[in-house]
Amino acid sequence: MTMKRGRIVITQSDFEKLERLLSSPTAVKPHDEQHRQALAEELDGAIVVAEGDVPDDVLTMNSRARVRDLTTRREFECQIVLPGKADPGKNRISVLAPIGTALLGYRAGDTVEWPVPAGLRRLRILAVEYQPKVESMAA
């Protein structure tokens, strides 16, 4: 799975957490295995920053964002989480799901796209409504 994208921004702790996830033989479930490579490719080209240096409009792990599907025009809120915490009913999307990998590390205002069986899916990040890295630095 290849995504038409630029380099993502990711915090050092998220980078390390995701590297551990990808290298663990038991952490990635069989249904997520096909997406492991896409996330690994994103991490390979990532710009890794300290927690305090991540811009507040970047989607980090556990961020909540308002997103618009540019095909359907539907808006929705989602949160990027580790696979074990994914819950579609609560809009918690696994970082290993195609949409989770696609959004991670991008900023409000960015448009991300990736191939799906029906063609190309395009999403615009309207706003980062909560970013835990910024919240923890302000506390």
Secondary structure, DSSP 8 states (H G I E B T S, - for coil): ---B----EEEHHHHHHHHHHHH-TTTS-GGGHHHHHHHHHHHHT-EEE-GGGS-TTB--TT-EEEEEETTT--EEEEEEE-GGG-BGGGTEEETTSHHHHHHTT-BTT-EEEEEETTEEEEEEEEEEEE-HHHHHHH-
